Amino acid sequence: MLTAEVAAGWSAARPAGPPPVIASWRATQSCDVQRQASWRTAQAAEQALRARWAASQAQDAATGVPWATALARLDGATAALWAASRAVDLSLQGRWDASLRPVDVRLLLIYNPAPPARDSNHTLRTRRSDETGPRRNAASVISAGLYVPGSGPLMFEFAGRPYFPPTSPEVFFDFRYTPPVARIQPVDSDVAARWRPARTLNLGMAVPWGRARALDGALTGIAYPDYPGPVKPLPPPPPDPEILDAYMIANTVTLVVLPSRTPIEAKNLRVALDADSYSWSFSAEIFTRAALELVRPDASGGREVELDINGWRWVLVVERYSRQLRFPTEAYTITASTRSQLLAAPYAPARTALNAAPINAAQAATEQLLYTGFTLDWQATDWTFPAGALSYQGQTAMQVIARLAETVGAIVRPAPDADALEVLPRYPVPPWEWSQVDAPISRIIPPVMMTELSGEWTPQPAWNACYTSGTAHGVSMLVRRAGTAGDNPAPDVYDDWLTGQAANQARGTHELSRGGNIELVGMTMPLFPHHDDHGVGLILPGQLCRVPEETGPWVGLCLGVEISSSGTGAADVRQQIKLERNHTWQP
């Protein structure tokens, strides 16, 4: 028990002699019991002298005894020794934590094999790679020279005796191992590419050149002293139409059943073709049930009929018919198409194919017509398909040919009375070349031959560039109109069958030709007889026509034609065409 002298009362303390003696850690003397202060209520007289807790004066600080400067005023035997603490303080011993500083470590255990210390504190910066050193494998280094402990406890032996760590050891073991960061090594550094001229290997097998086509036309044979090459002649100009004060036409319209050539009386005949169709369409009205029995389809298929209008002939296959009976009259309507419809559904079978060898587009289209009796005249851009690039699934022969033509911006134009197809560019030349002297003009249509004229304004952006690209095969190309910056691009074109530069260029030119301020001009004129067409005759889709109007001549592209005949006997025959006029290039 610790005792101390306490002055009674709240009056000023008197000097009572020497300072009290601090008792050592032992039993206190009984004489000190009488001097202890008892706990009781303080007298009220001392209330005025009561000190406040927050108002202690600063002069008492000097009387405080610091712990480190205590002096032994009495016998040294009575002083408490700091090293004599009892074991009751063991519960306050320090736990294992990170409070020890590295300077306290007195033992450094070298674990075999010791990792190389030269790179342990070195961080990689920008430095030279190891080009010529041996190939390193981190897994092989660890398995060869580094011991990896298992999951069980580790047992150490020092001086032949097992070592067990104490409860509070003075040595700590750290088994972390950071492998050194080696310099990077280039892959395949021992392979060097040498620059030398490329070798020519199987050049003759690179492109399967088919039958050559005359692209420059017949040579004129004229020798120029400053030009040793061939000379391409200008295309022959279209015949000038014969302008008369009046045109007398005796229209003849006949419809017969093949092969018997039995005539059928019909009225309101109509036959038409547009640039996006691959067969002529036909419709007519017949009067009697007997005539219907001659042309109606049966189990063997559709019947064939021949239409002749002023000497222009069409061979057609009847596909459908309809009838309307209203007492006392009856009416029948038949619908037919030219024989090219037999190459499409539902007549032609669907096929699936993949080319195993390189093939060009014209050859692929010709193969679709094998054993069909049809012939093909490919006048569009031709290009090559590598092996495996030309693939289709569930397509008829006409679908494959139409897609080949569409890939390069071409159209399929069927013959009206024969089993023949033509594949030719939709735009023979771009619209910005229509006004040139060598433009391939097919017809000249004077305004005096027109009975009706109409127009529809359909403007488009004036594109001057187009990006075309294949997908799995082929090339990519930016087609830009010469003389422009290419700052107004058309929508990009991606097609699986764009596998050649010629095809990409043709498709890009086609897309650019569709832009500009376009007017669709409709014209109605007579269909002159075949033997005397006055230089006009039947106008077909894909032909360029020059119209010499009074305000100025202009050139248009034929997009569709329709021949109609009304009445019987002396029928009224009209030819209606639709021309595409581009005002951007022909103001």
C-alpha positions in Angstrom: 0.0 0.0 0.0 1.3 3.4 -1.0 0.9 6.2 1.6 1.6 9.9 1.4 1.3 12.8 3.9 -1.7 14.9 3.3 -2.1 18.4 4.9 -5.5 18.9 6.5 -7.4 22.0 5.9 -7.4 24.4 3.1 -5.1 27.0 4.7 -1.6 27.8 3.6 0.8 25.1 4.3 3.6 25.5 6.9 7.1 24.3 6.4 7.1 21.0 8.1 10.6 20.1 7.7 12.3 18.0 5.0 10.3 16.6 2.2 8.4 13.4 2.8 10.1 10.2 2.2 8.9 8.1 -0.8 8.3 4.7 0.5 9.9 1.8 -1.3 8.0 -1.2 -2.5 7.4 -2.9 0.8 4.9 -2.9 3.7 4.3 0.5 5.1 5.0 1.3 8.8 2.1 1.5 11.2 3.1 5.1 12.2 2.0 6.4 8.9 -1.6 5.2 9.5 -2.3 8.0 12.0 -1.2 10.7 9.5 -3.5 9.7 6.7 -6.5 11.9 5.9 -9.9 10.5 6.4 -12.6 11.0 3.8 -15.3 13.3 5.1 -17.2 16.4 4.2 -15.1 19.5 4.1 -16.1 22.4 6.4 -18.2 25.2 5.0 -15.7 27.7 6.3 -13.2 26.5 3.7 -15.6 27.0 0.8 -14.3 30.4 -0.2 -10.7 29.1 -0.4 -11.6 26.1 -2.5 -9.5 25.9 -5.6 -11.0 25.4 -9.0 -9.8 22.7 -11.3 -9.2 24.8 -14.3 -7.6 27.6 -12.3 -4.4 26.0 -11.2 -1.4 28.3 -11.1 1.7 27.9 -13.1 4.1 28.2 -10.2 3.2 24.6 -9.1 4.8 23.2 -12.3 8.3 23.7 -10.9 7.6 21.5 -8.0 6.7 18.5 -10.2 9.2 15.7 -10.1 10.2 14.4 -13.6 10.5 10.6 -13.9 13.9 10.6 -15.4 15.5 13.0 -12.8 14.5 11.4 -9.5 17.3 11.5 -6.9 17.8 9.0 -4.1 17.5 11.3 -1.0 17.4 8.4 1.4 19.2 5.1 1.7 20.0 3.5 -1.6 18.7 0.2 -0.4 15.2 1.6 -0.2 15.3 2.8 -3.9 13.3 0.6 -6.3 15.4 -1.1 -9.0 14.1 -0.9 -12.6 15.3 -4.3 -13.5 13.5 -6.0 -10.6 10.1 -6.0 -12.2 8.1 -9.1 -11.3 6.8 -11.6 -13.9 3.2 -10.2 -13.5 4.0 -8.0 -16.5 4.3 -11.0 -19.0 0.7 -10.5 -20.2 1.8 -7.1 -21.6 4.6 -8.5 -23.8 4.7 -7.4 -27.4 3.0 -9.4 -30.1 4.5 -10.3 -33.5 4.1 -7.3 -35.7 6.1 -5.1 -37.9 7.4 -2.9 -35.1 11.0 -4.2 -35.4 13.3 -2.2 -37.5 15.7 -3.8 -39.9 18.6 -2.6 -37.8 17.6 -4.9 -35.1 18.2 -8.0 -37.2 21.4 -9.6 -36.1 21.3 -12.8 -38.1 21.1 -13.1 -41.9 20.2 -16.6 -43.1 21.5 -17.5 -46.6 19.0 -19.9 -48.2 20.6 -22.2 -50.8 20.5 -21.6 -53.7 20.9 -17.9 -53.2 19.2 -15.8 -55.9 21.6 -13.5 -57.8 21.6 -10.2 -55.9 22.8 -8.0 -58.7 19.4 -7.6 -60.3 17.3 -7.8 -57.1 17.0 -4.0 -56.8 17.3 -3.2 -60.4 14.2 -2.0 -62.3 14.1 -2.1 -66.0 14.3 1.1 -67.8 14.9 1.9 -71.5 17.9 -0.2 -72.3 19.2 -2.5 -75.0 17.6 -5.9 -75.5 19.4 -9.2 -75.4 19.8 -10.0 -79.1 22.5 -12.7 -79.0 22.0 -14.3 -75.6 20.7 -17.9 -75.1 17.0 -18.4 -74.9 15.7 -18.3 -71.4 12.8 -20.2 -70.0 11.5 -19.2 -66.5 9.9 -22.6 -65.8 13.1 -24.5 -66.6 15.2 -22.2 -64.4 12.9 -22.7 -61.4 12.8 -26.5 -61.9 16.5 -26.8 -62.3 18.1 -24.7 -59.5 15.4 -23.4 -57.2 13.9 -25.4 -54.4 10.1 -24.8 -54.0 8.9 -25.9 -50.5 5.7 -27.9 -50.2 2.6 -27.2 -48.2 3.9 -28.8 -44.9 5.9 -27.1 -42.1 9.6 -26.6 -42.7 12.2 -28.3 -40.3 15.6 -26.7 -39.8 18.6 -28.3 -38.3 21.4 -26.3 -36.8 24.6 -28.1 -35.6 22.9 -31.4 -36.1 19.9 -30.6 -33.8 16.4 -29.7 -34.9 15.4 -26.1 -34.5 12.1 -25.0 -33.0 11.3 -21.3 -32.9 10.6 -19.8 -29.5 7.6 -17.9 -28.5 9.2 -14.5 -28.8 12.2 -15.1 -31.2 14.8 -12.5 -32.0 15.3 -13.7 -35.6 12.7 -13.6 -38.3 12.7 -15.7 -41.5 11.5 -14.2 -44.8 11.2 -16.8 -47.6 9.9 -14.4 -50.3 11.7 -14.8 -53.6 11.5 -12.3 -56.4 13.0 -13.6 -59.6 15.3 -11.2 -61.4 13.8 -9.4 -64.4 15.8 -10.4 -67.4 16.2 -8.3 -70.5 13.8 -8.9 -73.3 14.9 -11.0 -76.2 13.6 -10.5 -79.7 11.6 -13.4 -81.3 13.2 -15.0 -84.3 16.1 -12.7 -84.1 18.2 -15.2 -86.0 16.0 -14.9 -89.1 16.9 -12.0 -91.4 14.9 -10.9 -94.4 17.0 -10.2 -97.4 15.9 -7.7 -100.0 16.2 -9.0 -103.5 14.1 -9.1 -106.7 11.1 -11.3 -106.5 11.1 -14.6 -108.3 8.5 -15.3 -111.0 6.7 -18.6 -110.1 3.9 -20.1 -112.3 3.0 -16.7 -113.8 1.1 -18.4 -116.5 -1.2 -20.1 -113.9 -1.9 -16.9 -111.9 -4.9 -15.7 -114.0 -6.9 -18.0 -116.3 -7.1 -15.8 -119.3 -10.2 -16.6 -121.3 -11.0 -15.7 -124.9 -9.7 -12.3 -125.6 -12.2 -9.5 -126.4 -11.5 -6.6 -128.7 -11.6 -3.6 -126.4 -10.1 -1.1 -128.8 -12.3 -1.9 -131.8 -11.1 -2.4 -135.3 -7.9 -0.6 -136.1 -8.0 2.1 -138.8 -4.6 1.3 -140.2 -3.7 5.0 -140.2 0.0 5.6 -139.2 0.8 8.6 -137.0 4.5 9.7 -137.0 4.4 10.7 -133.3 2.3 7.7 -132.0 3.4 4.2 -132.7 0.5 2.5 -130.9 -2.9 1.3 -132.2 -5.5 3.8 -133.1 -9.1 3.3 -131.9 -11.7 4.6 -134.3 -14.6 6.6 -133.0 -17.9 4.6 -132.7 -20.2 5.0 -135.7 -22.7 7.8 -135.1 -26.3 6.9 -134.9 -28.4 7.3 -138.0 -30.0 10.7 -138.3 -33.8 10.3 -138.1 -35.9 11.1 -141.1 -37.9 14.2 -140.3 -41.2 14.4 -142.2 -44.2 16.6 -142.1 -46.4 13.6 -141.4 -45.8 10.0 -140.6 -48.3 7.5 -142.0 -48.1 4.1 -140.1 -50.3 1.2 -140.7 -49.9 -0.7 -137.4 -50.1 -4.5 -137.5 -50.5 -6.5 -134.4 -50.7 -10.3 -134.4 -50.7 -12.9 -131.6 -50.3 -16.6 -132.6 -49.9 -19.8 -130.7 -46.7 -21.8 -131.2 -45.9 -24.1 -132.9 -49.2 -24.3 -134.7 -49.3 -20.6 -135.3 -53.0 -20.4 -134.6 -54.0 -16.7 -134.4 -55.7 -15.4 -131.3 -57.8 -12.3 -131.3 -56.7 -10.0 -128.4 -56.9 -6.4 -127.3 -55.1 -4.1 -124.9 -51.7 -5.7 -125.4 -48.8 -4.5 -123.4 -45.1 -5.7 -123.5 -42.5 -4.0 -121.3 -38.9 -4.2 -120.1 -36.9 -2.2 -117.6 -33.2 -2.1 -116.7 -33.7 -4.2 -113.5 -35.6 -7.0 -115.1 -34.2 -10.0 -117.0 -37.3 -10.9 -119.0 -40.0 -9.0 -121.0 -43.4 -9.0 -119.4 -46.6 -9.3 -121.4 -50.3 -9.0 -120.8 -53.3 -9.1 -123.1 -57.1 -9.6 -123.1 -58.7 -12.3 -125.2 -62.4 -12.7 -125.9 -63.5 -16.3 -126.0 -63.1 -19.5 -123.9 -61.8 -21.3 -127.0 -58.9 -18.9 -127.3 -58.2 -19.4 -123.6 -58.0 -23.1 -124.1 -55.3 -22.6 -126.7 -53.0 -20.7 -124.4 -53.8 -21.7 -120.9 -51.0 -23.6 -119.0 -51.4 -27.3 -118.5 -49.5 -30.2 -116.8 -46.7 -29.9 -119.3 -46.1 -26.3 -118.6 -46.9 -22.9 -120.1 -47.8 -22.5 -123.8 -45.7 -20.4 -126.0 -47.1 -17.5 -128.1 -45.5 -15.1 -130.6 -46.3 -11.4 -130.6 -45.6 -9.3 -133.7 -46.0 -5.5 -133.6 -45.0 -3.7 -136.7 -42.4 -6.3 -137.5 -40.9 -6.4 -134.0 -41.3 -9.9 -132.6 -41.4 -11.4 -129.1 -41.6 -15.1 -128.2 -43.4 -15.5 -124.9 -44.4 -18.2 -122.4 -47.8 -17.9 -120.8 -47.5 -18.1 -117.1 -50.9 -17.1 -115.6 -54.4 -16.3 -116.7 -57.6 -14.9 -115.1 -61.2 -14.7 -116.1 -64.2 -12.5 -115.4 -67.7 -13.6 -116.4 -70.5 -11.0 -116.4 -73.7 -11.8 -118.3 -73.8 -11.6 -121.2 -70.1 -10.9 -121.7 -66.9 -12.7 -120.7 -63.3 -11.5 -120.4 -60.0 -13.4 -120.0 -56.6 -12.0 -119.3 -53.3 -13.8 -119.8 -49.8 -12.9 -118.5 -46.6 -14.1 -120.1 -42.8 -13.5 -120.1 -40.0 -14.1 -122.6 -38.2 -17.4 -122.5 -35.4 -16.0 -120.3 -37.8 -16.5 -117.4 -37.2 -20.2 -117.7 -33.8 -19.6 -116.1 -35.4 -18.3 -112.9 -37.8 -19.7 -110.3 -40.0 -21.6 -110.4 -38.8 -23.2 -113.6 -35.0 -23.5 -113.0 -33.6 -25.6 -110.1 -31.7 -24.0 -107.3 -28.1 -24.9 -107.0 -25.2 -24.6 -104.6 -21.6 -24.4 -105.8 -18.0 -23.3 -104.8 -15.2 -22.8 -107.3 -12.3 -25.1 -106.7 -10.0 -23.3 -109.2 -9.7 -19.6 -110.3 -12.4 -18.6 -112.7 -13.4 -15.3 -114.3 -16.9 -13.8 -114.2 -17.7 -14.3 -117.8 -16.8 -18.0 -117.6 -18.9 -18.4 -114.4 -21.9 -16.8 -116.1 -21.5 -19.0 -119.2 -21.4 -22.2 -117.0 -24.8 -21.3 -115.7 -26.2 -21.7 -119.2 -24.7 -25.1 -120.0 -27.3 -27.5 -121.5 -30.0 -24.8 -121.5 -29.8 -23.7 -125.1 -29.2 -20.1 -124.1 -26.2 -18.0 -125.2 -24.5 -15.2 -123.3 -22.8 -12.0 -124.6 -20.7 -10.6 -121.8 -19.9 -6.9 -122.5 -19.4 -5.7 -119.0 -16.1 -5.6 -117.0 -14.6 -9.0 -116.4 -12.5 -10.0 -113.4 -11.1 -13.1 -111.8 -12.4 -15.1 -108.7 -9.7 -16.9 -106.7 -10.3 -20.5 -105.7 -13.0 -20.6 -103.0 -14.2 -17.0 -103.6 -17.2 -17.7 -105.9 -19.7 -19.4 -103.7 -23.5 -19.4 -103.6 -26.2 -21.5 -102.1 -29.8 -22.2 -103.3 -29.5 -19.9 -106.3 -31.0 -20.4 -109.8 -28.9 -19.7 -113.0 -30.5 -16.3 -113.6 -29.9 -15.3 -110.0 -26.2 -16.0 -110.2 -25.9 -14.2 -113.6 -27.8 -11.2 -112.2 -25.7 -11.0 -109.2 -22.5 -11.2 -111.2 -23.8 -8.3 -113.3 -24.8 -6.3 -110.2 -21.4 -6.7 -108.7 -19.8 -4.4 -111.4 -22.9 -2.2 -112.0 -24.2 -4.1 -115.1 -27.6 -5.2 -116.2 -29.0 -8.4 -117.9 -30.9 -7.6 -121.1 -32.7 -10.5 -122.7 -33.4 -10.9 -126.4 -37.1 -10.5 -127.2 -37.4 -13.5 -129.6 -34.3 -15.7 -129.0 -32.6 -17.7 -126.2 -29.9 -15.1 -125.7 -28.7 -12.8 -122.9 -26.6 -9.7 -122.9 -24.7 -8.5 -119.9 -23.7 -4.8 -120.4 -22.9 -1.8 -118.1 -25.9 0.1 -116.9 -24.0 3.3 -117.8 -22.0 2.8 -121.0 -19.9 5.8 -120.0 -20.2 8.0 -116.8 -22.7 10.9 -117.1 -19.8 13.5 -117.1 -18.8 12.0 -120.5 -22.2 11.9 -122.2 -21.6 15.2 -123.9 -18.2 14.2 -125.4 -17.9 13.6 -129.1 -17.0 9.9 -128.7 -19.9 9.1 -126.4 -21.6 5.8 -127.6 -25.0 7.3 -128.6 -27.4 4.7 -129.8 -30.5 6.7 -130.8 -31.4 10.3 -131.7 -35.0 11.2 -130.7 -36.2 14.4 -132.3 -38.9 16.2 -130.4 -41.2 16.3 -133.5 -41.7 12.5 -133.1 -42.9 12.8 -129.5 -46.6 12.9 -128.7 -46.2 13.2 -125.0 -43.4 14.5 -122.7 -43.2 14.5 -118.9 -40.5 14.9 -116.2 -39.9 14.0 -112.6 -37.2 15.7 -110.5 -35.2 13.2 -108.3 -32.0 14.9 -107.1 -29.1 13.0 -105.5 -25.8 14.2 -104.0 -23.1 14.9 -106.5 -20.7 12.2 -105.2 -17.1 12.3 -106.3 -15.6 9.3 -104.5 -16.6 5.9 -103.4 -14.9 3.2 -101.3 -15.4 -0.3 -102.6 -14.1 -3.5 -101.0 -14.4 -7.2 -100.9 -14.9 -9.2 -97.7 -13.2 -12.6 -97.3 -11.5 -12.2 -100.6 -10.6 -9.4 -103.0 -9.2 -5.9 -102.7 -10.2 -2.5 -101.4 -10.2 0.6 -103.6 -11.1 4.3 -103.3 -12.6 5.3 -106.7 -12.4 9.0 -107.1 -13.6 11.1 -110.1 -10.6 12.6 -111.9 -10.1 16.3 -111.3 -11.9 16.3 -107.9 -10.7 16.3 -104.3 -12.9 13.3 -103.4 -14.4 15.2 -100.5 -18.0 14.1 -101.1 -17.9 10.3 -100.8 -20.8 8.0 -101.6 -21.8 5.3 -99.2 -19.2 2.5 -99.0 -19.8 -0.7 -100.9 -18.9 -4.1 -99.5 -19.5 -7.2 -101.7 -18.2 -10.7 -101.3 -17.6 -11.0 -105.1 -15.5 -7.8 -105.5 -12.2 -9.8 -105.9 -10.4 -7.8 -108.6 -9.3 -4.2 -109.2 -11.2 -4.0 -112.4 -14.4 -5.0 -110.6 -13.9 -2.5 -107.8 -13.3 0.3 -110.3 -16.3 -0.5 -112.4 -18.6 -0.7 -109.3 -17.2 2.6 -107.9 -17.8 4.3 -111.3 -21.4 3.0 -111.3 -22.1 4.3 -107.8 -20.7 7.8 -108.8 -22.8 7.8 -111.9 -26.0 7.6 -109.9 -25.4 11.0 -108.2 -26.3 14.5 -109.3 -29.4 16.4 -110.2 -31.4 13.7 -112.0 -34.6 14.1 -113.9 -36.6 11.2 -115.1 -38.1 12.2 -118.5 -41.0 10.2 -119.9 -41.6 10.2 -123.7 -44.3 8.7 -125.8 -43.8 8.2 -129.6 -44.8 5.8 -132.3 -43.2 2.4 -132.8 -42.1 2.6 -136.4 -42.0 -0.6 -138.5 -39.0 -2.7 -138.3 -38.2 -2.4 -142.0 -38.5 1.4 -142.0 -37.9 2.7 -138.5 -36.8 6.2 -139.7 -33.6 5.9 -137.6 -35.5 5.5 -134.3 -37.2 2.1 -134.1 -37.4 0.1 -130.8 -35.4 1.7 -127.9 -33.9 -0.7 -125.3 -32.8 -0.2 -121.7 -29.1 0.7 -121.4 -29.0 2.8 -124.6 -27.9 6.4 -124.7 -30.2 8.7 -126.5 -29.6 12.3 -127.7 -32.6 14.6 -127.6 -32.0 17.8 -129.8 -34.5 20.1 -128.1 -34.8 23.7 -129.0 -33.3 24.9 -125.7 -30.2 22.7 -126.3 -29.4 19.1 -127.0 -29.0 16.7 -124.1 -28.3 13.0 -123.6 -30.3 10.6 -121.5 -30.0 6.9 -120.5 -33.0 4.6 -121.3 -34.2 2.9 -118.1 -37.3 1.2 -119.5 -39.6 0.8 -122.5 -43.2 -0.2 -122.8 -45.1 -1.0 -126.0 -48.9 -0.8 -125.8 -51.6 -1.6 -128.3 -55.3 -0.8 -127.8 -58.2 -1.8 -129.9 -58.5 -4.5 -132.6 -57.9 -4.3 -136.2 -56.3 -0.9 -136.9 -54.8 -0.7 -133.4 -53.2 2.3 -131.8 -49.5 1.4 -131.0 -47.4 3.6 -128.7 -43.9 3.3 -127.4 -43.3 4.8 -124.0 -39.7 5.2 -122.8 -38.1 6.6 -119.6 -34.8 8.5 -119.8 -32.5 9.5 -117.0 -31.2 13.0 -117.6 -28.3 14.3 -115.4 -28.5 18.1 -115.1 -25.3 18.3 -113.0 -23.1 17.4 -116.0 -25.5 18.8 -118.7 -26.9 22.1 -117.5 
